Amino acid sequence: MKEINAKGKRGFILYSPIEKRYFFRIYHGDTFTDYDINAEEIEIEIIGDWTSLYESEEYNKLDFSSKALGK
């Protein structure tokens, strides 16, 4: 197995509702590579404009922004 340093790699954390699991995807033009997530603590930085943090007394969530949802 070849090891590649992940520092500086940009990708997406995706969720598969069918498999009920999260995974990490890196796009390479028209193709992509998916990676299982086995580490328990991974530092991330959100760089897109299409997500927002929502906070309430009941719970907090990271979701699509109102801009992305057309609101």
N, CA, C and O atoms as a Tripos MOL2 file, in Angstrom:
@<TRIPOS>MOLECULE
protein
  284   283    71     0     0
PROTEIN
NO_CHARGES

@<TRIPOS>ATOM
      1 N           0.8410   -1.1740    0.0000 N.3       1 MET1
      2 CA          0.0000    0.0000    0.0000 C.3       1 MET1
      3 C           0.8870    1.2380    0.0000 C.2       1 MET1
      4 O           1.8080    1.3470    0.8100 O.2       1 MET1
      5 N           0.6110    2.1680   -0.9050 N.am      2 LYS2
      6 CA          1.3870    3.4050   -1.0230 C.3       2 LYS2
      7 C           0.8170    4.4560   -0.0720 C.2       2 LYS2
      8 O          -0.3960    4.6630   -0.0340 O.2       2 LYS2
      9 N           1.6720    5.1140    0.6880 N.am      3 GLU3
     10 CA          1.2540    6.1770    1.5980 C.3       3 GLU3
     11 C           1.5000    7.5320    0.9450 C.2       3 GLU3
     12 O           2.5800    7.7910    0.4150 O.2       3 GLU3
     13 N           0.4790    8.3960    0.9890 N.am      4 ILE4
     14 CA          0.5570    9.7550    0.4520 C.3       4 ILE4
     15 C           0.1720   10.7050    1.5730 C.2       4 ILE4
     16 O          -0.8830   10.5360    2.1840 O.2       4 ILE4
     17 N           0.9950   11.6900    1.8530 N.am      5 ASN5
     18 CA          0.6830   12.6740    2.8830 C.3       5 ASN5
     19 C          -0.5960   13.4150    2.5040 C.2       5 ASN5
     20 O          -0.6970   13.9250    1.3880 O.2       5 ASN5
     21 N          -1.5790   13.4880    3.4100 N.am      6 ALA6
     22 CA         -2.8750   14.1140    3.1300 C.3       6 ALA6
     23 C          -2.8620   15.6260    3.3310 C.2       6 ALA6
     24 O          -3.8190   16.3010    2.9490 O.2       6 ALA6
     25 N          -1.8090   16.1680    3.9180 N.am      7 LYS7
     26 CA         -1.7740   17.6060    4.1860 C.3       7 LYS7
     27 C          -1.9190   18.3860    2.8870 C.2       7 LYS7
     28 O          -1.1990   18.1440    1.9190 O.2       7 LYS7
     29 N          -2.8570   19.3210    2.8810 N.am      8 GLY8
     30 CA         -3.0680   20.1750    1.7160 C.3       8 GLY8
     31 C          -4.0010   19.5900    0.6650 C.2       8 GLY8
     32 O          -4.3370   20.2710   -0.3050 O.2       8 GLY8
     33 N          -4.4240   18.3420    0.8390 N.am      9 LYS9
     34 CA         -5.3530   17.7450   -0.1340 C.3       9 LYS9
     35 C          -6.7420   18.3420    0.0770 C.2       9 LYS9
     36 O          -7.1880   18.5090    1.2120 O.2       9 LYS9
     37 N          -7.4140   18.6580   -1.0140 N.am     10 ARG10
     38 CA         -8.7670   19.1980   -0.9330 C.3      10 ARG10
     39 C          -9.7410   18.1690   -1.4690 C.2      10 ARG10
     40 O          -9.5230   17.5750   -2.5250 O.2      10 ARG10
     41 N         -10.8040   17.9690   -0.7380 N.am     11 GLY11
     42 CA        -11.8010   16.9980   -1.1440 C.3      11 GLY11
     43 C         -13.0960   17.2430   -0.4110 C.2      11 GLY11
     44 O         -13.3170   18.3270    0.1290 O.2      11 GLY11
     45 N         -13.9500   16.2450   -0.3910 N.am     12 PHE12
     46 CA        -15.2780   16.3630    0.1900 C.3      12 PHE12
     47 C         -15.5470   15.1780    1.1050 C.2      12 PHE12
     48 O         -15.2010   14.0410    0.7820 O.2      12 PHE12
     49 N         -16.1640   15.4510    2.2460 N.am     13 ILE13
     50 CA        -16.6610   14.3830    3.0940 C.3      13 ILE13
     51 C         -18.0880   14.1190    2.6380 C.2      13 ILE13
     52 O         -18.9400   15.0060    2.6880 O.2      13 ILE13
     53 N         -18.3380   12.9090    2.1980 N.am     14 LEU14
     54 CA        -19.6540   12.5300    1.6820 C.3      14 LEU14
     55 C         -20.2730   11.4770    2.5770 C.2      14 LEU14
     56 O         -19.5700   10.7580    3.2880 O.2      14 LEU14
     57 N         -21.6040   11.3900    2.5370 N.am     15 TYR15
     58 CA        -22.3330   10.3710    3.2970 C.3      15 TYR15
     59 C         -23.1450    9.5230    2.3350 C.2      15 TYR15
     60 O         -23.8460   10.0550    1.4750 O.2      15 TYR15
     61 N         -23.0560    8.2150    2.4740 N.am     16 SER16
     62 CA        -23.8470    7.2910    1.6730 C.3      16 SER16
     63 C         -25.0150    6.7980    2.5150 C.2      16 SER16
     64 O         -24.8070    6.0100    3.4370 O.2      16 SER16
     65 N         -26.2480    7.2430    2.2250 N.am     17 PRO17
     66 CA        -27.3850    6.7690    3.0050 C.3      17 PRO17
     67 C         -27.6640    5.2840    2.7810 C.2      17 PRO17
     68 O         -28.2530    4.6310    3.6430 O.2      17 PRO17
     69 N         -27.2560    4.7530    1.6560 N.am     18 ILE18
     70 CA        -27.4590    3.3310    1.3780 C.3      18 ILE18
     71 C         -26.5400    2.4810    2.2600 C.2      18 ILE18
     72 O         -26.9780    1.5140    2.8830 O.2      18 ILE18
     73 N         -25.2510    2.8610    2.3010 N.am     19 GLU19
     74 CA        -24.2750    2.1170    3.1010 C.3      19 GLU19
     75 C         -24.1790    2.6270    4.5310 C.2      19 GLU19
     76 O         -23.5310    2.0060    5.3720 O.2      19 GLU19
     77 N         -24.8320    3.7720    4.8130 N.am     20 LYS20
     78 CA        -24.8070    4.4010    6.1410 C.3      20 LYS20
     79 C         -23.3770    4.6050    6.6330 C.2      20 LYS20
     80 O         -23.0080    4.1740    7.7250 O.2      20 LYS20
     81 N         -22.5790    5.2770    5.7950 N.am     21 ARG21
     82 CA        -21.1880    5.5440    6.1480 C.3      21 ARG21
     83 C         -20.7290    6.8310    5.4920 C.2      21 ARG21
     84 O         -21.2680    7.2580    4.4710 O.2      21 ARG21
     85 N         -19.7150    7.4470    6.1040 N.am     22 TYR22
     86 CA        -19.0610    8.6160    5.5480 C.3      22 TYR22
     87 C         -17.8020    8.1750    4.8200 C.2      22 TYR22
     88 O         -17.1970    7.1590    5.1620 O.2      22 TYR22
     89 N         -17.4140    8.9480    3.8140 N.am     23 PHE23
     90 CA        -16.1530    8.7010    3.1200 C.3      23 PHE23
     91 C         -15.6290   10.0230    2.5880 C.2      23 PHE23
     92 O         -16.3530   11.0170    2.5420 O.2      23 PHE23
     93 N         -14.3610   10.0280    2.1850 N.am     24 PHE24
     94 CA        -13.6850   11.2280    1.6990 C.3      24 PHE24
     95 C         -13.4420   11.0630    0.2050 C.2      24 PHE24
     96 O         -12.9380   10.0300   -0.2350 O.2      24 PHE24
     97 N         -13.8000   12.0780   -0.5750 N.am     25 ARG25
     98 CA        -13.6470   12.0210   -2.0320 C.3      25 ARG25
     99 C         -12.7780   13.1700   -2.5170 C.2      25 ARG25
    100 O         -12.9750   14.3230   -2.1320 O.2      25 ARG25
    101 N         -11.8070   12.8350   -3.3740 N.am     26 ILE26
    102 CA        -10.9710   13.8280   -4.0500 C.3      26 ILE26
    103 C         -11.2550   13.7350   -5.5410 C.2      26 ILE26
    104 O         -11.1630   12.6630   -6.1410 O.2      26 ILE26
    105 N         -11.6030   14.8750   -6.1290 N.am     27 TYR27
    106 CA        -11.8690   14.9290   -7.5730 C.3      27 TYR27
    107 C         -10.5890   15.2320   -8.3330 C.2      27 TYR27
    108 O          -9.7510   16.0160   -7.8880 O.2      27 TYR27
    109 N         -10.4570   14.5910   -9.4980 N.am     28 HIS28
    110 CA         -9.3250   14.7990  -10.4130 C.3      28 HIS28
    111 C          -9.9230   15.0670  -11.7880 C.2      28 HIS28
    112 O          -9.9460   14.1700  -12.6310 O.2      28 HIS28
    113 N         -10.4040   16.2720  -12.0280 N.am     29 GLY29
    114 CA        -11.0590   16.5630  -13.3040 C.3      29 GLY29
    115 C         -12.3640   15.8000  -13.4190 C.2      29 GLY29
    116 O         -13.2840   16.0290  -12.6350 O.2      29 GLY29
    117 N         -12.4590   14.9020  -14.3780 N.am     30 ASP30
    118 CA        -13.6740   14.1220  -14.6040 C.3      30 ASP30
    119 C         -13.7330   12.8350  -13.7900 C.2      30 ASP30
    120 O         -14.7310   12.1160  -13.8490 O.2      30 ASP30
    121 N         -12.6900   12.5350  -13.0380 N.am     31 THR31
    122 CA        -12.6650   11.3150  -12.2370 C.3      31 THR31
    123 C         -12.5310   11.6770  -10.7570 C.2      31 THR31
    124 O         -12.3430   12.8420  -10.4070 O.2      31 THR31
    125 N         -12.6290   10.6830   -9.9110 N.am     32 PHE32
    126 CA        -12.4770   10.9180   -8.4810 C.3      32 PHE32
    127 C         -11.9380    9.6580   -7.8220 C.2      32 PHE32
    128 O         -11.9960    8.5610   -8.3770 O.2      32 PHE32
    129 N         -11.4050    9.8580   -6.5980 N.am     33 THR33
    130 CA        -10.9380    8.7490   -5.7710 C.3      33 THR33
    131 C         -11.6450    8.8540   -4.4300 C.2      33 THR33
    132 O         -11.6530    9.9170   -3.8100 O.2      33 THR33
    133 N         -12.2430    7.7460   -3.9790 N.am     34 ASP34
    134 CA        -12.8950    7.6950   -2.6790 C.3      34 ASP34
    135 C         -11.9900    7.0010   -1.6720 C.2      34 ASP34
    136 O         -11.2760    6.0570   -2.0080 O.2      34 ASP34
    137 N         -12.0280    7.4830   -0.4270 N.am     35 TYR35
    138 CA        -11.2330    6.9220    0.6580 C.3      35 TYR35
    139 C         -12.1440    6.6340    1.8470 C.2      35 TYR35
    140 O         -12.9580    7.4810    2.2170 O.2      35 TYR35
    141 N         -12.0190    5.4580    2.4470 N.am     36 ASP36
    142 CA        -12.6860    5.1800    3.7130 C.3      36 ASP36
    143 C         -12.0780    6.0840    4.7750 C.2      36 ASP36
    144 O         -10.8940    6.4130    4.7120 O.2      36 ASP36
    145 N         -12.8790    6.4810    5.7400 N.am     37 ILE37
    146 CA        -12.3940    7.3100    6.8440 C.3      37 ILE37
    147 C         -12.1860    6.4120    8.0500 C.2      37 ILE37
    148 O         -13.1490    5.8970    8.6190 O.2      37 ILE37
    149 N         -10.9330    6.2230    8.4420 N.am     38 ASN38
    150 CA        -10.6010    5.3880    9.5880 C.3      38 ASN38
    151 C         -10.0220    6.1760   10.7490 C.2      38 ASN38
    152 O         -10.0180    5.6820   11.8770 O.2      38 ASN38
    153 N          -9.5390    7.3700   10.5120 N.am     39 ALA39
    154 CA         -9.0100    8.2000   11.5870 C.3      39 ALA39
    155 C         -10.1780    8.7600   12.3970 C.2      39 ALA39
    156 O         -11.2540    9.0100   11.8550 O.2      39 ALA39
    157 N          -9.9610    8.9530   13.6900 N.am     40 GLU40
    158 CA        -11.0270    9.4280   14.5620 C.3      40 GLU40
    159 C         -11.0750   10.9390   14.6960 C.2      40 GLU40
    160 O         -12.1250   11.4920   15.0240 O.2      40 GLU40
    161 N          -9.9830   11.6080   14.4540 N.am     41 GLU41
    162 CA         -9.9570   13.0620   14.5960 C.3      41 GLU41
    163 C          -9.1860   13.6400   13.4170 C.2      41 GLU41
    164 O          -7.9790   13.4420   13.2830 O.2      41 GLU41
    165 N          -9.9100   14.3560   12.5710 N.am     42 ILE42
    166 CA         -9.3280   14.9210   11.3600 C.3      42 ILE42
    167 C          -9.6330   16.4040   11.3360 C.2      42 ILE42
    168 O         -10.7960   16.7970   11.4200 O.2      42 ILE42
    169 N          -8.6200   17.2230   11.2230 N.am     43 GLU43
    170 CA         -8.8310   18.6670   11.1400 C.3      43 GLU43
    171 C          -9.3080   19.0140    9.7360 C.2      43 GLU43
    172 O          -8.7200   18.5740    8.7480 O.2      43 GLU43
    173 N         -10.3830   19.8090    9.6500 N.am     44 ILE44
    174 CA        -10.8880   20.2240    8.3440 C.3      44 ILE44
    175 C         -11.0660   21.7350    8.3170 C.2      44 ILE44
    176 O         -11.1660   22.3760    9.3630 O.2      44 ILE44
    177 N         -11.1050   22.2910    7.1320 N.am     45 GLU45
    178 CA        -11.3860   23.7050    6.9210 C.3      45 GLU45
    179 C         -12.4490   23.7900    5.8370 C.2      45 GLU45
    180 O         -12.2620   23.2640    4.7400 O.2      45 GLU45
    181 N         -13.5570   24.4470    6.1360 N.am     46 ILE46
    182 CA        -14.6240   24.6080    5.1630 C.3      46 ILE46
    183 C         -14.2870   25.8170    4.3090 C.2      46 ILE46
    184 O         -14.1220   26.9200    4.8290 O.2      46 ILE46
    185 N         -14.1840   25.6180    3.0040 N.am     47 ILE47
    186 CA        -13.7650   26.7040    2.1160 C.3      47 ILE47
    187 C         -14.8640   27.1280    1.1520 C.2      47 ILE47
    188 O         -14.7190   28.1460    0.4760 O.2      47 ILE47
    189 N         -15.9500   26.3830    1.0700 N.am     48 GLY48
    190 CA        -17.0270   26.7010    0.1370 C.3      48 GLY48
    191 C         -18.0480   27.6440    0.7360 C.2      48 GLY48
    192 O         -18.1440   27.7970    1.9540 O.2      48 GLY48
    193 N         -18.8110   28.2750   -0.1480 N.am     49 ASP49
    194 CA        -19.8740   29.1980    0.2680 C.3      49 ASP49
    195 C         -21.2290   28.5160    0.3980 C.2      49 ASP49
    196 O         -22.2210   29.1880    0.6820 O.2      49 ASP49
    197 N         -21.3000   27.2250    0.2030 N.am     50 TRP50
    198 CA        -22.5980   26.5470    0.1140 C.3      50 TRP50
    199 C         -23.0040   25.8250    1.3830 C.2      50 TRP50
    200 O         -23.9910   25.0890    1.3780 O.2      50 TRP50
    201 N         -22.2750   26.0120    2.4670 N.am     51 THR51
    202 CA        -22.6380   25.3980    3.7410 C.3      51 THR51
    203 C         -22.6740   26.4420    4.8380 C.2      51 THR51
    204 O         -21.9850   27.4600    4.7670 O.2      51 THR51
    205 N         -23.4820   26.1800    5.8540 N.am     52 SER52
    206 CA        -23.5850   27.0700    7.0150 C.3      52 SER52
    207 C         -23.6590   26.2440    8.2810 C.2      52 SER52
    208 O         -24.0690   25.0840    8.2670 O.2      52 SER52
    209 N         -23.2520   26.8670    9.3750 N.am     53 LEU53
    210 CA        -23.4310   26.2770   10.6950 C.3      53 LEU53
    211 C         -24.7210   26.8410   11.2700 C.2      53 LEU53
    212 O         -24.9370   28.0530   11.2620 O.2      53 LEU53
    213 N         -25.5680   25.9630   11.7650 N.am     54 TYR54
    214 CA        -26.8250   26.3710   12.3810 C.3      54 TYR54
    215 C         -26.7790   25.9670   13.8500 C.2      54 TYR54
    216 O         -26.4160   24.8370   14.1760 O.2      54 TYR54
    217 N         -27.1490   26.8950   14.7420 N.am     55 GLU55
    218 CA        -27.1110   26.6360   16.1720 C.3      55 GLU55
    219 C         -28.4690   26.9100   16.7950 C.2      55 GLU55
    220 O         -29.1260   27.8950   16.4570 O.2      55 GLU55
    221 N         -28.8860   26.0500   17.6970 N.am     56 SER56
    222 CA        -30.1170   26.2550   18.4600 C.3      56 SER56
    223 C         -29.9280   25.6060   19.8280 C.2      56 SER56
    224 O         -28.9090   24.9620   20.0770 O.2      56 SER56
    225 N         -30.9030   25.7740   20.7080 N.am     57 GLU57
    226 CA        -30.7990   25.1690   22.0340 C.3      57 GLU57
    227 C         -30.9310   23.6580   21.9620 C.2      57 GLU57
    228 O         -30.3930   22.9530   22.8150 O.2      57 GLU57
    229 N         -31.6390   23.1440   20.9580 N.am     58 GLU58
    230 CA        -31.8540   21.7060   20.8390 C.3      58 GLU58
    231 C         -30.6330   20.9780   20.2760 C.2      58 GLU58
    232 O         -30.2160   19.9460   20.8020 O.2      58 GLU58
    233 N         -30.0620   21.5340   19.1890 N.am     59 TYR59
    234 CA        -28.9030   20.8950   18.5620 C.3      59 TYR59
    235 C         -28.2320   21.8630   17.6000 C.2      59 TYR59
    236 O         -28.8010   22.8890   17.2280 O.2      59 TYR59
    237 N         -27.0160   21.5180   17.2080 N.am     60 ASN60
    238 CA        -26.2470   22.2890   16.2310 C.3      60 ASN60
    239 C         -26.0280   21.4100   15.0160 C.2      60 ASN60
    240 O         -25.9170   20.1900   15.1350 O.2      60 ASN60
    241 N         -25.9660   22.0340   13.8380 N.am     61 LYS61
    242 CA        -25.7470   21.2260   12.6310 C.3      61 LYS61
    243 C         -24.9650   22.0010   11.5880 C.2      61 LYS61
    244 O         -24.9670   23.2320   11.5690 O.2      61 LYS61
    245 N         -24.3060   21.2650   10.7330 N.am     62 LEU62
    246 CA        -23.6460   21.7700    9.5370 C.3      62 LEU62
    247 C         -24.5040   21.2990    8.3770 C.2      62 LEU62
    248 O         -24.7300   20.1010    8.2110 O.2      62 LEU62
    249 N         -24.9850   22.2470    7.5700 N.am     63 ASP63
    250 CA        -25.9290   21.8930    6.5050 C.3      63 ASP63
    251 C         -25.7090   22.8410    5.3330 C.2      63 ASP63
    252 O         -24.9000   23.7660    5.4010 O.2      63 ASP63
    253 N         -26.4510   22.5870    4.2540 N.am     64 PHE64
    254 CA        -26.4240   23.5090    3.1230 C.3      64 PHE64
    255 C         -26.8900   24.8840    3.5820 C.2      64 PHE64
    256 O         -27.7550   24.9840    4.4520 O.2      64 PHE64
    257 N         -26.3310   25.9370    3.0130 N.am     65 SER65
    258 CA        -26.7160   27.2970    3.3640 C.3      65 SER65
    259 C         -28.0740   27.6280    2.7550 C.2      65 SER65
    260 O         -28.5460   26.9490    1.8430 O.2      65 SER65
    261 N         -28.6900   28.6840    3.2760 N.am     66 SER66
    262 CA        -29.9650   29.1340    2.7120 C.3      66 SER66
    263 C         -29.7620   29.5570    1.2720 C.2      66 SER66
    264 O         -30.6770   29.4360    0.4570 O.2      66 SER66
    265 N         -28.5720   30.0530    0.9440 N.am     67 LYS67
    266 CA        -28.2300   30.4000   -0.4490 C.3      67 LYS67
    267 C         -28.2950   29.1690   -1.3430 C.2      67 LYS67
    268 O         -28.8460   29.2250   -2.4430 O.2      67 LYS67
    269 N         -27.7400   28.0680   -0.8770 N.am     68 ALA68
    270 CA        -27.7410   26.8240   -1.6640 C.3      68 ALA68
    271 C         -29.1410   26.2550   -1.8010 C.2      68 ALA68
    272 O         -29.4680   25.6330   -2.8120 O.2      68 ALA68
    273 N         -29.9790   26.4700   -0.7710 N.am     69 LEU69
    274 CA        -31.3320   25.9380   -0.7850 C.3      69 LEU69
    275 C         -32.3130   26.8770   -1.4710 C.2      69 LEU69
    276 O         -33.5030   26.5760   -1.5620 O.2      69 LEU69
    277 N         -31.8160   28.0230   -1.9570 N.am     70 GLY70
    278 CA        -32.6680   28.9650   -2.6840 C.3      70 GLY70
    279 C         -33.5680   29.7770   -1.7780 C.2      70 GLY70
    280 O         -34.6290   30.2220   -2.2160 O.2      70 GLY70
    281 N         -33.1820   29.9850   -0.5270 N.am     71 LYS71
    282 CA        -34.0050   30.7490    0.4090 C.3      71 LYS71
    283 C         -33.4530   32.1490    0.5940 C.2      71 LYS71
    284 O         -34.0160   32.9410    1.3490 O.2      71 LYS71
@<TRIPOS>BOND
     1     1     2 1
     2     2     3 1
     3     3     4 2
     4     3     5 am
     5     5     6 1
     6     6     7 1
     7     7     8 2
     8     7     9 am
     9     9    10 1
    10    10    11 1
    11    11    12 2
    12    11    13 am
    13    13    14 1
    14    14    15 1
    15    15    16 2
    16    15    17 am
    17    17    18 1
    18    18    19 1
    19    19    20 2
    20    19    21 am
    21    21    22 1
    22    22    23 1
    23    23    24 2
    24    23    25 am
    25    25    26 1
    26    26    27 1
    27    27    28 2
    28    27    29 am
    29    29    30 1
    30    30    31 1
    31    31    32 2
    32    31    33 am
    33    33    34 1
    34    34    35 1
    35    35    36 2
    36    35    37 am
    37    37    38 1
    38    38    39 1
    39    39    40 2
    40    39    41 am
    41    41    42 1
    42    42    43 1
    43    43    44 2
    44    43    45 am
    45    45    46 1
    46    46    47 1
    47    47    48 2
    48    47    49 am
    49    49    50 1
    50    50    51 1
    51    51    52 2
    52    51    53 am
    53    53    54 1
    54    54    55 1
    55    55    56 2
    56    55    57 am
    57    57    58 1
    58    58    59 1
    59    59    60 2
    60    59    61 am
    61    61    62 1
    62    62    63 1
    63    63    64 2
    64    63    65 am
    65    65    66 1
    66    66    67 1
    67    67    68 2
    68    67    69 am
    69    69    70 1
    70    70    71 1
    71    71    72 2
    72    71    73 am
    73    73    74 1
    74    74    75 1
    75    75    76 2
    76    75    77 am
    77    77    78 1
    78    78    79 1
    79    79    80 2
    80    79    81 am
    81    81    82 1
    82    82    83 1
    83    83    84 2
    84    83    85 am
    85    85    86 1
    86    86    87 1
    87    87    88 2
    88    87    89 am
    89    89    90 1
    90    90    91 1
    91    91    92 2
    92    91    93 am
    93    93    94 1
    94    94    95 1
    95    95    96 2
    96    95    97 am
    97    97    98 1
    98    98    99 1
    99    99   100 2
   100    99   101 am
   101   101   102 1
   102   102   103 1
   103   103   104 2
   104   103   105 am
   105   105   106 1
   106   106   107 1
   107   107   108 2
   108   107   109 am
   109   109   110 1
   110   110   111 1
   111   111   112 2
   112   111   113 am
   113   113   114 1
   114   114   115 1
   115   115   116 2
   116   115   117 am
   117   117   118 1
   118   118   119 1
   119   119   120 2
   120   119   121 am
   121   121   122 1
   122   122   123 1
   123   123   124 2
   124   123   125 am
   125   125   126 1
   126   126   127 1
   127   127   128 2
   128   127   129 am
   129   129   130 1
   130   130   131 1
   131   131   132 2
   132   131   133 am
   133   133   134 1
   134   134   135 1
   135   135   136 2
   136   135   137 am
   137   137   138 1
   138   138   139 1
   139   139   140 2
   140   139   141 am
   141   141   142 1
   142   142   143 1
   143   143   144 2
   144   143   145 am
   145   145   146 1
   146   146   147 1
   147   147   148 2
   148   147   149 am
   149   149   150 1
   150   150   151 1
   151   151   152 2
   152   151   153 am
   153   153   154 1
   154   154   155 1
   155   155   156 2
   156   155   157 am
   157   157   158 1
   158   158   159 1
   159   159   160 2
   160   159   161 am
   161   161   162 1
   162   162   163 1
   163   163   164 2
   164   163   165 am
   165   165   166 1
   166   166   167 1
   167   167   168 2
   168   167   169 am
   169   169   170 1
   170   170   171 1
   171   171   172 2
   172   171   173 am
   173   173   174 1
   174   174   175 1
   175   175   176 2
   176   175   177 am
   177   177   178 1
   178   178   179 1
   179   179   180 2
   180   179   181 am
   181   181   182 1
   182   182   183 1
   183   183   184 2
   184   183   185 am
   185   185   186 1
   186   186   187 1
   187   187   188 2
   188   187   189 am
   189   189   190 1
   190   190   191 1
   191   191   192 2
   192   191   193 am
   193   193   194 1
   194   194   195 1
   195   195   196 2
   196   195   197 am
   197   197   198 1
   198   198   199 1
   199   199   200 2
   200   199   201 am
   201   201   202 1
   202   202   203 1
   203   203   204 2
   204   203   205 am
   205   205   206 1
   206   206   207 1
   207   207   208 2
   208   207   209 am
   209   209   210 1
   210   210   211 1
   211   211   212 2
   212   211   213 am
   213   213   214 1
   214   214   215 1
   215   215   216 2
   216   215   217 am
   217   217   218 1
   218   218   219 1
   219   219   220 2
   220   219   221 am
   221   221   222 1
   222   222   223 1
   223   223   224 2
   224   223   225 am
   225   225   226 1
   226   226   227 1
   227   227   228 2
   228   227   229 am
   229   229   230 1
   230   230   231 1
   231   231   232 2
   232   231   233 am
   233   233   234 1
   234   234   235 1
   235   235   236 2
   236   235   237 am
   237   237   238 1
   238   238   239 1
   239   239   240 2
   240   239   241 am
   241   241   242 1
   242   242   243 1
   243   243   244 2
   244   243   245 am
   245   245   246 1
   246   246   247 1
   247   247   248 2
   248   247   249 am
   249   249   250 1
   250   250   251 1
   251   251   252 2
   252   251   253 am
   253   253   254 1
   254   254   255 1
   255   255   256 2
   256   255   257 am
   257   257   258 1
   258   258   259 1
   259   259   260 2
   260   259   261 am
   261   261   262 1
   262   262   263 1
   263   263   264 2
   264   263   265 am
   265   265   266 1
   266   266   267 1
   267   267   268 2
   268   267   269 am
   269   269   270 1
   270   270   271 1
   271   271   272 2
   272   271   273 am
   273   273   274 1
   274   274   275 1
   275   275   276 2
   276   275   277 am
   277   277   278 1
   278   278   279 1
   279   279   280 2
   280   279   281 am
   281   281   282 1
   282   282   283 1
   283   283   284 2
@<TRIPOS>SUBSTRUCTURE
     1 MET1         2 RESIDUE 1 A MET
     2 LYS2         6 RESIDUE 1 A LYS
     3 GLU3        10 RESIDUE 1 A GLU
     4 ILE4        14 RESIDUE 1 A ILE
     5 ASN5        18 RESIDUE 1 A ASN
     6 ALA6        22 RESIDUE 1 A ALA
     7 LYS7        26 RESIDUE 1 A LYS
     8 GLY8        30 RESIDUE 1 A GLY
     9 LYS9        34 RESIDUE 1 A LYS
    10 ARG10       38 RESIDUE 1 A ARG
    11 GLY11       42 RESIDUE 1 A GLY
    12 PHE12       46 RESIDUE 1 A PHE
    13 ILE13       50 RESIDUE 1 A ILE
    14 LEU14       54 RESIDUE 1 A LEU
    15 TYR15       58 RESIDUE 1 A TYR
    16 SER16       62 RESIDUE 1 A SER
    17 PRO17       66 RESIDUE 1 A PRO
    18 ILE18       70 RESIDUE 1 A ILE
    19 GLU19       74 RESIDUE 1 A GLU
    20 LYS20       78 RESIDUE 1 A LYS
    21 ARG21       82 RESIDUE 1 A ARG
    22 TYR22       86 RESIDUE 1 A TYR
    23 PHE23       90 RESIDUE 1 A PHE
    24 PHE24       94 RESIDUE 1 A PHE
    25 ARG25       98 RESIDUE 1 A ARG
    26 ILE26      102 RESIDUE 1 A ILE
    27 TYR27      106 RESIDUE 1 A TYR
    28 HIS28      110 RESIDUE 1 A HIS
    29 GLY29      114 RESIDUE 1 A GLY
    30 ASP30      118 RESIDUE 1 A ASP
    31 THR31      122 RESIDUE 1 A THR
    32 PHE32      126 RESIDUE 1 A PHE
    33 THR33      130 RESIDUE 1 A THR
    34 ASP34      134 RESIDUE 1 A ASP
    35 TYR35      138 RESIDUE 1 A TYR
    36 ASP36      142 RESIDUE 1 A ASP
    37 ILE37      146 RESIDUE 1 A ILE
    38 ASN38      150 RESIDUE 1 A ASN
    39 ALA39      154 RESIDUE 1 A ALA
    40 GLU40      158 RESIDUE 1 A GLU
    41 GLU41      162 RESIDUE 1 A GLU
    42 ILE42      166 RESIDUE 1 A ILE
    43 GLU43      170 RESIDUE 1 A GLU
    44 ILE44      174 RESIDUE 1 A ILE
    45 GLU45      178 RESIDUE 1 A GLU
    46 ILE46      182 RESIDUE 1 A ILE
    47 ILE47      186 RESIDUE 1 A ILE
    48 GLY48      190 RESIDUE 1 A GLY
    49 ASP49      194 RESIDUE 1 A ASP
    50 TRP50      198 RESIDUE 1 A TRP
    51 THR51      202 RESIDUE 1 A THR
    52 SER52      206 RESIDUE 1 A SER
    53 LEU53      210 RESIDUE 1 A LEU
    54 TYR54      214 RESIDUE 1 A TYR
    55 GLU55      218 RESIDUE 1 A GLU
    56 SER56      222 RESIDUE 1 A SER
    57 GLU57      226 RESIDUE 1 A GLU
    58 GLU58      230 RESIDUE 1 A GLU
    59 TYR59      234 RESIDUE 1 A TYR
    60 ASN60      238 RESIDUE 1 A ASN
    61 LYS61      242 RESIDUE 1 A LYS
    62 LEU62      246 RESIDUE 1 A LEU
    63 ASP63      250 RESIDUE 1 A ASP
    64 PHE64      254 RESIDUE 1 A PHE
    65 SER65      258 RESIDUE 1 A SER
    66 SER66      262 RESIDUE 1 A SER
    67 LYS67      266 RESIDUE 1 A LYS
    68 ALA68      270 RESIDUE 1 A ALA
    69 LEU69      274 RESIDUE 1 A LEU
    70 GLY70      278 RESIDUE 1 A GLY
    71 LYS71      282 RESIDUE 1 A LYS
